[in-house]
Structures are given as structure tokens and as C-alpha cells.
């Protein structure tokens, strides 16, 4: 079937909506050229932390045609995961672990990619051409490209904001060799608002539109593999996977309707408000069972327990002492260290007695050194 370019563009948009996308826009493959310089500046500051892949493939990431030279047009798509409940509602529930809204349902990688592949097959059948689909894991700068395609703008928290869907969009991309008419870029509508900047518990924004991953709770609880730096443990509170604060306070969310969200992203009961005590008792098999089909599964049991132990240490709940103590001898150093810190926060006297008993029993200065290193920041943060 042959379409004129404008008719084909609108047919693609209609098909995308049928497949569960909430929004769809079009851009040239050379859109957002300023992104390359911004990426270089950001990487030069080290703000990407340990995410080495950001720098390793920066040439491909900087522009779409650096990844695939045959690309002529971009189809940028957004799938809504607008929550039904206030993401901040569990802030004062110390015995509960807070999981970012995006990770409470089915893994978005699977859902978005499946829809992208369906749309790609439909497009090839209808108009031919070559194409590639991307969701999150490839070196594609989805946010500035989505802004160039008119589906939103990059807010001061660095994420995409939509007038219709707020801050709650999963982004996907199709690069195609077809020439499709571009949409107009979206204007920045943040204005003088700084709500997202003020909401950040760890001051992760050195300036508007720029995030320092090394200070971001999402990075620290998901991407960071070692012990969480002591200065950030108390501000993390009861967040055990990601953080929604800067997104949740965005005023544009008042237009986002949960009814527009893809049903696959509805919160699973066991992920909406998990008890810290239950999480602290997970072995590897238990972790995999609880988080099967969730993006959380990729961080593994040890990082999840590290996060849950930090939340336990912040809880002030003596009832969590038994599972914390049980993890003092965990095989994983990152779990063991977090358990030491949590014990020091929940029971300073018990910590001192446990440290002395272990040193006396094992006659090993390394034991004391490990404990002292983990507890160093606890009194200041208490």
C-alpha cells in the first residue's frame, strides 16, 4: 500500500495508539544536535558515576545516525504508567519499603518492546523500508529526541514532561529509513517552577535540567553496586528501589490520568507496599520468586537487601532488629556491611556489645575495622 508521507505519519500515529502507546511524535534523524555537546559536558564532570557504558558508547549516543547511519526519521513513542495512588503516600511508613512507581508492575522493557515490534512489523508491511526499535537499553537519547518530536519537553528534573501525561511516560523509539514529516518540537513549559529541585532529598541537581547521578537515590539504589555512601543513607529513608519525589511533585501531573496508563504497569500487591521484615528474610530463590517479571530482578538479591537494610536502619523500629542481626554474617560483604550500619542505628548499645564479642571471639582486627568503617557515619546521621 502506498501512502503520501503525511497520511502515513498519521496512520502510524493511529496504529501506535491502538497498540497501547499514549503519545507518538516524529523527528528527523539529525534532531536535537545540541545533545552531543551536553552529553560531553555531563560526562566530563563524572556525573554518570559508575555507569561506564554512558561514556563507552557516547559517539553512538550523541546522535541517532551515529548508531545507525541509514536512519532518516525517528518515531518517538510514550507509554503511560500514571499511578492510581500518590507516590509519596508511604513516606511516613517506616516499616514499608518504597518502590518507584515504574517498577511496581510488569517490566516495561518487555511491554514497550513488544508494542514497538508490533508497530514495526505493521509499518514494514504497509510502507517498507528498514528500521530498528529501541527501548532504554540502547545508546539512544530518548528524552531530547522525544522533545524534538513534540511529545513533551525535558523538565528541570531532566525527565520528559507531557502536558497530557505529566512525568509518567516510558519512552521508546523506532529509527526508520523512510522520510516522514517531522512534528514541531515541544516548548519548555517549566517556567519559574522549581518544585522538582526542592523535593530532591539528596540535592542531586547541581542546576536545573542537570542531575548528578552520584547523588541520585535512583542511581544509588539501582545502578550503584557497592555500599551506599554514608552521607546518603539517612536521606534515603525507606526508599528501597528508585525515587519518585522529583517526578511526583511536578504540577503537570494534575493532568495525568491513571486510566490512560497501560494495564501491564498496574502495581502488583507484593510490590506496592512491601514489608521490610519480609524483604530482609529473602534468600536468592525467594528474591527471584518475588521479583519475577519485574525490572527489580536485575539488581539481584544482595543489592535489594543492602537497600532494605538502609531503610531498616532509618526506621527506628526495634522489631526489625532480629532480621538485621541475622544478616550480620551474610556471605555478601555489601549485605553484611549494611547490616552492621543498620544495627548501629537501631541499637547502639547492642552494636557495641556485638562488636566487642566478635573481636574477643575472633581476635581479628579486620572484624573491628569492618564494623567501624560501616558505623562511622551512623551517630552523625542519627
Secondary structure, DSSP 8 states (H G I E B T S, - for coil): ----HHHHHHHHHHHHHHTT-SEEEEEETT--TTHHHHHHHHHHTTTTTT-HHHHHTHHHHH-HHHH-TT--EEEEEEEE---SS-TTTTTT-TTEEEE-GGGSSS-HHHHHHHHHHHHHHHHHHHH---EEEE-SSSS--HHHHHHHTTS-EE-TTSSEEBTTTBT-EEEEEEEESS------------TT--HHHHH-TT---SBTTB--GGG-HHIIIII--S---HHHHHHHTTEEE---HHHHT-GGGGG--GGGS-GGGS--HHHHSEEHHHHHT--HHHHHHHTTTSGGGGGHHHHHHHHHHHHHHHH--GGGHHHHHHTTT-SSHHHHHHHHHHHHHH-HHHHHHHHHHHHHHH--HHHHHHHHHHHTTHHHH-
